[in-house]
Amino acid sequence: MKKIIVKIIFISILIFYGLDKINTIQDEEIKNTTTEENYLSKVKSRQNLGIVQEEYKGYNVIAKLEIPIIELETLVLKDYSLETLKVSTTKFWGNEPNEIGNFCIAGHNYKEFKNLGKLENGDEIFLTDNYNGTIKYIIYNIYQVLPEQTESLSQETNGKKEVTLITCNTNNQKRIIIKAKESV
């Protein structure tokens, strides 16, 4: 029995070392065939493709949201509640990330979503999950609604993938809605 456990541990160490070595070799190959500028980009892309940490501060994570124009990078927690909203942005409503339908994300206007007011139609949003990888979305509509107006949560997307960002305006009387659709 002890021999089997020792063999399993030894094989596990070899596998771990081998995978690390493969990544190092791939990094070197990328570095030797590209400019320094592209090197970092390609290594980062390979490392981030579909890899999102699964837990953050004790809560389940469902996706990572990035909006380069406002330098936003945040995790999207799986379950919406007042508690999770204090920790990070959360899935508010809809399908799973990067699937057909409308994936709705809520966040506080004084935290992660404090700069959403700077966004414009045509700006890019990136959403990464562990099943579909990273998908780029383009903002196509920005508007405000009263809290009881829920049309922005609709799942009718004509078979397309959409993301809706939701936060309060500065006086908390209305909700800012930012709609984006998959870039094809």
MITI-58035 format. One record per residue: residue number from 1; x, y, z of N, C-alpha, C in turn. Coordinates in nm, 2 decimals. Layout:
N
<NUM <X Y Z> <X Y Z> <X Y Z>> ...
***
This chain:
184
<1 <0.08 -0.12 0.00> <0.00 0.00 0.00> <0.09 0.13 0.00>> <2 <0.19 0.12 0.08> <0.28 0.24 0.09> <0.35 0.26 -0.04>> <3 <0.39 0.15 -0.11> <0.46 0.16 -0.24> <0.36 0.23 -0.34>> <4 <0.24 0.20 -0.34> <0.14 0.26 -0.43> <0.13 0.41 -0.41>> <5 <0.12 0.45 -0.28> <0.11 0.59 -0.25> <0.23 0.66 -0.29>> <6 <0.35 0.61 -0.26> <0.47 0.67 -0.30> <0.48 0.69 -0.45>> <7 <0.44 0.59 -0.53> <0.44 0.59 -0.68> <0.34 0.70 -0.72>> <8 <0.22 0.71 -0.66> <0.13 0.82 -0.70> <0.18 0.95 -0.68>> <9 <0.25 0.97 -0.56> <0.31 1.10 -0.53> <0.42 1.13 -0.63>> <10 <0.50 1.04 -0.66> <0.61 1.06 -0.75> <0.56 1.09 -0.89>> <11 <0.46 1.02 -0.94> <0.40 1.05 -1.07> <0.34 1.19 -1.07>> <12 <0.27 1.23 -0.96> <0.21 1.36 -0.95> <0.31 1.47 -0.97>> <13 <0.43 1.45 -0.90> <0.54 1.55 -0.90> <0.59 1.56 -1.05>> <14 <0.61 1.44 -1.11> <0.66 1.44 -1.25> <0.56 1.51 -1.34>> <15 <0.43 1.49 -1.33> <0.33 1.55 -1.41> <0.34 1.70 -1.39>> <16 <0.34 1.75 -1.26> <0.34 1.89 -1.23> <0.47 1.95 -1.30>> <17 <0.58 1.89 -1.28> <0.71 1.94 -1.33> <0.70 1.95 -1.48>> <18 <0.65 1.84 -1.54> <0.64 1.84 -1.69> <0.55 1.95 -1.75>> <19 <0.43 1.97 -1.68> <0.35 2.08 -1.73> <0.41 2.21 -1.72>> <20 <0.48 2.24 -1.61> <0.55 2.36 -1.59> <0.66 2.38 -1.70>> <21 <0.73 2.27 -1.73> <0.84 2.27 -1.83> <0.78 2.30 -1.97>> <22 <0.66 2.24 -2.00> <0.60 2.26 -2.13> <0.56 2.41 -2.14>> <23 <0.50 2.47 -2.04> <0.47 2.61 -2.04> <0.59 2.70 -2.07>> <24 <0.70 2.67 -2.00> <0.83 2.74 -2.02> <0.88 2.73 -2.16>> <25 <0.87 2.61 -2.21> <0.92 2.59 -2.35> <0.83 2.67 -2.45>> <26 <0.70 2.66 -2.43> <0.60 2.74 -2.51> <0.63 2.89 -2.50>> <27 <0.66 2.94 -2.38> <0.69 3.08 -2.37> <0.81 3.12 -2.44>> <28 <0.91 3.03 -2.44> <1.04 3.06 -2.51> <1.02 3.06 -2.66>> <29 <0.93 2.96 -2.71> <0.90 2.96 -2.85> <0.83 3.08 -2.90>> <30 <0.74 3.13 -2.82> <0.66 3.25 -2.85> <0.76 3.37 -2.85>> <31 <0.85 3.38 -2.75> <0.94 3.49 -2.74> <1.04 3.49 -2.86>> <32 <1.08 3.37 -2.91> <1.18 3.37 -3.02> <1.12 3.40 -3.15>> <33 <0.99 3.39 -3.16> <0.92 3.41 -3.29> <0.84 3.54 -3.30>> <34 <0.84 3.62 -3.20> <0.76 3.75 -3.20> <0.84 3.86 -3.14>> <35 <0.79 3.98 -3.16> <0.85 4.10 -3.10> <0.82 4.09 -2.95>> <36 <0.89 4.17 -2.87> <0.88 4.18 -2.73> <0.73 4.22 -2.69>> <37 <0.68 4.32 -2.77> <0.55 4.37 -2.75> <0.44 4.26 -2.76>> <38 <0.45 4.18 -2.87> <0.36 4.07 -2.89> <0.38 3.95 -2.80>> <39 <0.50 3.93 -2.75> <0.53 3.82 -2.66> <0.45 3.83 -2.54>> <40 <0.45 3.94 -2.47> <0.37 3.95 -2.34> <0.22 3.93 -2.37>> <41 <0.17 3.99 -2.48> <0.03 3.97 -2.51> <0.00 3.83 -2.54>> <42 <0.08 3.75 -2.61> <0.05 3.61 -2.64> <0.06 3.53 -2.52>> <43 <0.16 3.55 -2.44> <0.17 3.47 -2.31> <0.05 3.49 -2.23>> <44 <0.01 3.62 -2.21> <-0.11 3.65 -2.13> <-0.23 3.59 -2.19>> <45 <-0.25 3.60 -2.32> <-0.37 3.54 -2.38> <-0.38 3.39 -2.35>> <46 <-0.26 3.32 -2.37> <-0.26 3.18 -2.35> <-0.30 3.15 -2.20>> <47 <-0.24 3.22 -2.11> <-0.27 3.20 -1.97> <-0.41 3.23 -1.93>> <48 <-0.47 3.33 -1.99> <-0.60 3.37 -1.94> <-0.72 3.31 -2.02>> <49 <-0.69 3.24 -2.13> <-0.80 3.18 -2.21> <-0.88 3.09 -2.13>> <50 <-1.00 3.13 -2.09> <-1.09 3.05 -2.02> <-1.06 3.01 -1.88>> <51 <-0.96 3.08 -1.82> <-0.92 3.04 -1.68> <-0.96 3.16 -1.59>> <52 <-1.06 3.13 -1.51> <-1.11 3.23 -1.42> <-1.11 3.16 -1.28>> <53 <-1.06 3.23 -1.18> <-1.06 3.17 -1.05> <-1.20 3.14 -1.01>> <54 <-1.21 3.03 -0.93> <-1.35 2.98 -0.90> <-1.41 3.03 -0.77>> <55 <-1.32 3.10 -0.69> <-1.37 3.15 -0.56> <-1.30 3.28 -0.53>> <56 <-1.38 3.37 -0.47> <-1.32 3.50 -0.43> <-1.39 3.54 -0.30>> <57 <-1.31 3.56 -0.19> <-1.36 3.59 -0.06> <-1.47 3.50 -0.01>> <58 <-1.46 3.37 -0.04> <-1.56 3.28 0.00> <-1.68 3.26 -0.09>> <59 <-1.69 3.34 -0.20> <-1.80 3.33 -0.29> <-1.76 3.27 -0.42>> <60 <-1.86 3.20 -0.48> <-1.83 3.14 -0.61> <-1.82 3.24 -0.72>> <61 <-1.73 3.23 -0.81> <-1.71 3.32 -0.92> <-1.76 3.25 -1.05>> <62 <-1.82 3.33 -1.14> <-1.88 3.27 -1.26> <-1.81 3.33 -1.38>> <63 <-1.74 3.45 -1.37> <-1.68 3.51 -1.49> <-1.59 3.62 -1.45>> <64 <-1.51 3.67 -1.54> <-1.43 3.79 -1.52> <-1.47 3.89 -1.63>> <65 <-1.49 4.01 -1.58> <-1.53 4.12 -1.67> <-1.42 4.22 -1.69>> <66 <-1.39 4.26 -1.81> <-1.28 4.35 -1.84> <-1.34 4.46 -1.93>> <67 <-1.31 4.59 -1.90> <-1.35 4.70 -1.99> <-1.22 4.79 -2.00>> <68 <-1.14 4.76 -2.10> <-1.01 4.83 -2.11> <-1.02 4.98 -2.11>> <69 <-1.12 5.04 -2.17> <-1.12 5.19 -2.19> <-1.13 5.26 -2.05>> <70 <-1.19 5.19 -1.95> <-1.20 5.25 -1.82> <-1.12 5.17 -1.72>> <71 <-1.03 5.09 -1.77> <-0.93 5.01 -1.69> <-1.00 4.93 -1.58>> <72 <-1.11 4.87 -1.61> <-1.19 4.79 -1.52> <-1.16 4.64 -1.54>> <73 <-1.12 4.57 -1.44> <-1.11 4.43 -1.44> <-1.16 4.38 -1.31>> <74 <-1.27 4.30 -1.31> <-1.34 4.26 -1.19> <-1.39 4.12 -1.21>> <75 <-1.41 4.05 -1.10> <-1.47 3.92 -1.10> <-1.62 3.93 -1.09>> <76 <-1.70 3.84 -1.15> <-1.84 3.84 -1.14> <-1.88 3.72 -1.06>> <77 <-1.94 3.75 -0.94> <-1.98 3.64 -0.85> <-2.11 3.57 -0.90>> <78 <-2.12 3.45 -0.87> <-2.23 3.36 -0.93> <-2.37 3.40 -0.87>> <79 <-2.38 3.42 -0.75> <-2.51 3.44 -0.68> <-2.53 3.59 -0.64>> <80 <-2.64 3.65 -0.68> <-2.67 3.78 -0.64> <-2.73 3.79 -0.50>> <81 <-2.68 3.88 -0.42> <-2.74 3.91 -0.29> <-2.68 4.05 -0.25>> <82 <-2.74 4.11 -0.15> <-2.68 4.23 -0.10> <-2.54 4.21 -0.05>> <83 <-2.52 4.09 0.01> <-2.38 4.06 0.06> <-2.28 4.05 -0.05>> <84 <-2.32 3.97 -0.15> <-2.22 3.95 -0.26> <-2.19 4.08 -0.34>> <85 <-2.29 4.16 -0.35> <-2.28 4.29 -0.42> <-2.18 4.38 -0.34>> <86 <-2.16 4.36 -0.21> <-2.06 4.44 -0.14> <-1.92 4.39 -0.17>> <87 <-1.91 4.27 -0.22> <-1.78 4.21 -0.24> <-1.73 4.24 -0.38>> <88 <-1.82 4.22 -0.48> <-1.78 4.24 -0.62> <-1.90 4.25 -0.71>> <89 <-1.88 4.26 -0.84> <-2.00 4.26 -0.93> <-2.06 4.12 -0.92>> <90 <-2.19 4.11 -0.95> <-2.25 3.98 -0.95> <-2.34 3.95 -1.07>> <91 <-2.36 3.82 -1.10> <-2.46 3.79 -1.20> <-2.60 3.83 -1.14>> <92 <-2.67 3.91 -1.21> <-2.80 3.96 -1.16> <-2.92 3.88 -1.22>> <93 <-2.91 3.84 -1.34> <-3.02 3.77 -1.41> <-2.96 3.71 -1.54>> <94 <-3.04 3.61 -1.59> <-3.01 3.56 -1.72> <-2.94 3.43 -1.73>> <95 <-2.89 3.40 -1.85> <-2.82 3.28 -1.88> <-2.69 3.28 -1.82>> <96 <-2.61 3.18 -1.85> <-2.47 3.17 -1.81> <-2.39 3.26 -1.89>> <97 <-2.27 3.30 -1.85> <-2.18 3.39 -1.92> <-2.14 3.33 -2.06>> <98 <-2.14 3.42 -2.16> <-2.09 3.39 -2.29> <-2.18 3.28 -2.36>> <99 <-2.30 3.27 -2.33> <-2.40 3.18 -2.39> <-2.51 3.27 -2.45>> <100 <-2.58 3.21 -2.55> <-2.69 3.28 -2.61> <-2.79 3.33 -2.51>> <101 <-2.83 3.45 -2.52> <-2.92 3.52 -2.42> <-2.85 3.64 -2.37>> <102 <-2.91 3.69 -2.26> <-2.87 3.82 -2.20> <-2.81 3.80 -2.06>> <103 <-2.68 3.81 -2.05> <-2.61 3.79 -1.92> <-2.61 3.92 -1.85>> <104 <-2.68 3.94 -1.74> <-2.69 4.07 -1.67> <-2.60 4.07 -1.55>> <105 <-2.52 4.18 -1.54> <-2.43 4.19 -1.43> <-2.46 4.32 -1.35>> <106 <-2.47 4.31 -1.22> <-2.50 4.43 -1.13> <-2.37 4.46 -1.06>> <107 <-2.35 4.59 -1.03> <-2.24 4.64 -0.95> <-2.27 4.77 -0.89>> <108 <-2.20 4.81 -0.78> <-2.22 4.94 -0.72> <-2.16 5.05 -0.80>> <109 <-2.22 5.17 -0.80> <-2.17 5.28 -0.88> <-2.06 5.35 -0.80>> <110 <-2.03 5.31 -0.68> <-1.92 5.37 -0.61> <-1.80 5.28 -0.60>> <111 <-1.81 5.16 -0.65> <-1.71 5.06 -0.65> <-1.66 5.02 -0.79>> <112 <-1.68 4.90 -0.83> <-1.64 4.85 -0.96> <-1.70 4.93 -1.08>> <113 <-1.82 4.97 -1.06> <-1.89 5.04 -1.18> <-1.89 5.19 -1.17>> <114 <-1.80 5.24 -1.09> <-1.79 5.39 -1.07> <-1.77 5.47 -1.20>> <115 <-1.70 5.41 -1.30> <-1.67 5.48 -1.42> <-1.75 5.44 -1.54>> <116 <-1.86 5.37 -1.52> <-1.95 5.33 -1.63> <-2.00 5.45 -1.71>> <117 <-2.02 5.56 -1.64> <-2.07 5.68 -1.71> <-1.97 5.74 -1.82>> <118 <-1.85 5.69 -1.82> <-1.75 5.73 -1.92> <-1.76 5.65 -2.05>> <119 <-1.84 5.54 -2.05> <-1.85 5.45 -2.16> <-1.94 5.51 -2.27>> <120 <-1.91 5.47 -2.39> <-1.98 5.52 -2.51> <-2.02 5.40 -2.60>> <121 <-2.12 5.42 -2.69> <-2.15 5.31 -2.79> <-2.02 5.29 -2.87>> <122 <-1.99 5.16 -2.89> <-1.87 5.12 -2.97> <-1.76 5.08 -2.88>> <123 <-1.76 5.11 -2.75> <-1.66 5.06 -2.66> <-1.67 4.91 -2.64>> <124 <-1.55 4.85 -2.61> <-1.54 4.70 -2.60> <-1.55 4.66 -2.45>> <125 <-1.62 4.54 -2.44> <-1.63 4.47 -2.31> <-1.58 4.33 -2.33>> <126 <-1.50 4.27 -2.24> <-1.45 4.14 -2.26> <-1.51 4.06 -2.14>> <127 <-1.57 3.94 -2.17> <-1.62 3.86 -2.06> <-1.55 3.72 -2.08>> <128 <-1.49 3.67 -1.97> <-1.42 3.54 -1.97> <-1.49 3.45 -1.87>> <129 <-1.51 3.32 -1.92> <-1.56 3.22 -1.83> <-1.48 3.09 -1.85>> <130 <-1.50 2.99 -1.77> <-1.42 2.87 -1.78> <-1.48 2.77 -1.88>> <131 <-1.58 2.80 -1.95> <-1.64 2.71 -2.05> <-1.62 2.76 -2.19>> <132 <-1.64 2.88 -2.21> <-1.64 2.94 -2.34> <-1.52 3.03 -2.37>> <133 <-1.43 3.05 -2.27> <-1.32 3.14 -2.29> <-1.35 3.28 -2.28>> <134 <-1.29 3.37 -2.36> <-1.31 3.51 -2.36> <-1.38 3.55 -2.49>> <135 <-1.49 3.63 -2.47> <-1.57 3.68 -2.58> <-1.57 3.83 -2.57>> <136 <-1.55 3.90 -2.69> <-1.56 4.04 -2.69> <-1.70 4.09 -2.73>> <137 <-1.75 4.19 -2.66> <-1.88 4.25 -2.68> <-1.86 4.40 -2.71>> <138 <-1.95 4.45 -2.79> <-1.94 4.59 -2.83> <-2.07 4.66 -2.77>> <139 <-2.05 4.77 -2.70> <-2.16 4.85 -2.64> <-2.24 4.91 -2.76>> <140 <-2.38 4.89 -2.75> <-2.46 4.94 -2.86> <-2.57 5.03 -2.80>> <141 <-2.59 5.04 -2.67> <-2.70 5.12 -2.61> <-2.67 5.15 -2.46>> <142 <-2.69 5.28 -2.43> <-2.67 5.32 -2.29> <-2.79 5.41 -2.26>> <143 <-2.85 5.38 -2.15> <-2.97 5.46 -2.11> <-3.00 5.44 -1.96>> <144 <-3.10 5.52 -1.91> <-3.14 5.51 -1.77> <-3.28 5.47 -1.76>> <145 <-3.31 5.39 -1.65> <-3.45 5.35 -1.63> <-3.48 5.37 -1.48>> <146 <-3.61 5.36 -1.45> <-3.66 5.36 -1.31> <-3.63 5.22 -1.26>> <147 <-3.61 5.20 -1.13> <-3.59 5.07 -1.07> <-3.69 4.96 -1.11>> <148 <-3.81 5.00 -1.12> <-3.92 4.90 -1.15> <-3.92 4.86 -1.30>> <149 <-3.85 4.93 -1.39> <-3.85 4.90 -1.53> <-3.74 4.79 -1.56>> <150 <-3.79 4.67 -1.59> <-3.70 4.56 -1.60> <-3.69 4.51 -1.75>> <151 <-3.73 4.58 -1.85> <-3.72 4.54 -1.98> <-3.57 4.50 -2.02>> <152 <-3.47 4.57 -1.96> <-3.33 4.54 -2.00> <-3.29 4.40 -1.96>> <153 <-3.37 4.33 -1.88> <-3.33 4.20 -1.84> <-3.38 4.09 -1.93>> <154 <-3.46 4.13 -2.03> <-3.52 4.04 -2.13> <-3.41 3.94 -2.19>> <155 <-3.45 3.82 -2.21> <-3.37 3.72 -2.27> <-3.39 3.71 -2.42>> <156 <-3.48 3.79 -2.47> <-3.50 3.79 -2.62> <-3.39 3.86 -2.69>> <157 <-3.30 3.78 -2.74> <-3.18 3.84 -2.81> <-3.16 3.79 -2.95>> <158 <-3.27 3.74 -3.01> <-3.26 3.68 -3.15> <-3.15 3.59 -3.17>> <159 <-3.13 3.50 -3.07> <-3.02 3.40 -3.08> <-2.88 3.45 -3.07>> <160 <-2.86 3.57 -3.01> <-2.73 3.63 -3.00> <-2.69 3.63 -2.85>> <161 <-2.56 3.65 -2.83> <-2.50 3.67 -2.70> <-2.50 3.81 -2.66>> <162 <-2.55 3.85 -2.54> <-2.55 3.99 -2.50> <-2.50 3.99 -2.35>> <163 <-2.45 4.11 -2.32> <-2.42 4.14 -2.18> <-2.49 4.27 -2.14>> <164 <-2.55 4.28 -2.02> <-2.61 4.40 -1.97> <-2.55 4.44 -1.84>> <165 <-2.49 4.56 -1.83> <-2.44 4.61 -1.71> <-2.54 4.70 -1.64>> <166 <-2.56 4.68 -1.51> <-2.66 4.76 -1.44> <-2.60 4.82 -1.31>> <167 <-2.62 4.95 -1.29> <-2.58 5.01 -1.17> <-2.67 5.13 -1.14>> <168 <-2.66 5.19 -1.03> <-2.74 5.31 -0.99> <-2.68 5.43 -1.05>> <169 <-2.76 5.54 -1.08> <-2.70 5.67 -1.11> <-2.65 5.73 -0.98>> <170 <-2.60 5.85 -0.99> <-2.53 5.91 -0.87> <-2.63 5.94 -0.76>> <171 <-2.76 5.97 -0.78> <-2.85 5.99 -0.67> <-2.94 5.87 -0.64>> <172 <-2.90 5.75 -0.70> <-2.97 5.63 -0.68> <-3.12 5.63 -0.71>> <173 <-3.17 5.72 -0.79> <-3.31 5.73 -0.83> <-3.34 5.64 -0.95>> <174 <-3.24 5.62 -1.04> <-3.25 5.55 -1.16> <-3.14 5.45 -1.17>> <175 <-3.16 5.36 -1.27> <-3.05 5.26 -1.30> <-2.99 5.29 -1.43>> <176 <-2.86 5.29 -1.44> <-2.79 5.30 -1.56> <-2.78 5.16 -1.63>> <177 <-2.82 5.16 -1.75> <-2.81 5.03 -1.83> <-2.72 5.04 -1.94>> <178 <-2.63 4.95 -1.95> <-2.53 4.94 -2.06> <-2.55 4.81 -2.13>> <179 <-2.59 4.81 -2.26> <-2.61 4.69 -2.34> <-2.50 4.67 -2.44>> <180 <-2.45 4.55 -2.45> <-2.35 4.51 -2.54> <-2.38 4.38 -2.61>> <181 <-2.34 4.37 -2.73> <-2.36 4.24 -2.80> <-2.23 4.18 -2.85>> <182 <-2.23 4.05 -2.87> <-2.11 3.99 -2.91> <-2.05 4.05 -3.04>> <183 <-1.92 4.07 -3.05> <-1.86 4.12 -3.17> <-1.84 4.00 -3.26>> <184 <-1.89 4.00 -3.38> <-1.88 3.89 -3.47> <-1.78 3.92 -3.58>> 
***
